[in-house]
Amino acid sequence: MPHVPAHETAPLSPTQQATAEKLIEAALKIPAIRPEPPKSYKDPTPPQPTGAQPVEQDDRRFVPQWAAGVAVAGTGIGLMSVGVGLGAKLFFESVTTEGVVLVGLIVSAPLLLASAVGVALSKVKKAMPPDVTNNFNGPVSIENDNRTSVDNKNEAFSFNRTRIEGER
């Protein structure tokens, strides 16, 4: 369908029409895709020897014994975990959902018992008074003075004093 102009225009001459067609064709052409420039360059010339002699490079690397032990232990633990993982996979594939819960209870019960015993032992250890060792040189005299009295309100009052005389 031809375009109807909004206002009257004069018709184009043949040269104007040919020029317009050339401009439209040039504007519609897609420019050629240019290749990317190279990102690296290799010098094709052969190397020129300078006459310098090679210098011996001493290998002074030192691996501490503990680092080598950690590397070997880490490798062993990693290989062991593969076997444990495969065994656990085979075991848990054969267990039902209820069996997994039961196995979890069986495994967690001794762990909880061990942690409870550990907590109880730490509480007992904190409750015990620390051992005090006094080392004396020469003659020592120790006097203990313990007095307890009760006043008329039936309230007890206690006084304790230990005096140590001697060379330390």
Phi, psi and omega in degrees: 000126182288151179278128179263118181291154180288332177224164184289137174234158179279146178293150182280148175283164181299324179290321178295321180293319179294320179294318179297318179296320178296318179296318180294317179296321179293324180289329182276348180289138178274130181293150181293144179280122181270141178290151179291146176292151182297145181267348179220161182222133177247127180285119183280349183288143180291151180292145179257120180292142181260348181091358180287139180274148178293144180258132181289130180257110180289137177270102184252021178291140180224121178259120179299153183297323181293326180292319177295321178296319178296320179296316180293318180295320179298320178295317179296318179294321178297316178293323179294322183294333177296314179295319179296319179296317178295320178296319178295321179298313179297321181294312185284341174290334183266001184254141177281176181298317179295324179295324178296317178296318179296318177296320177299319178294319181295321181285321185283333182299310178296326179295317178295321178297316179296319180291324178294319178296320178297319178294317180297317178296321179292324177294318179295320180296321178290328183284335181285138178290148181290150177286133179245126178243120177254128178251117182246148174245125177094190182289142182227137173237129181245125178242127175251130179238108179242120179232135175229131179225156179237129179271184185287353176264011181061034175254128183276143176233128182240140179228126179231134176214135176238127180240128180243125177241132179160177181272136178247000000 
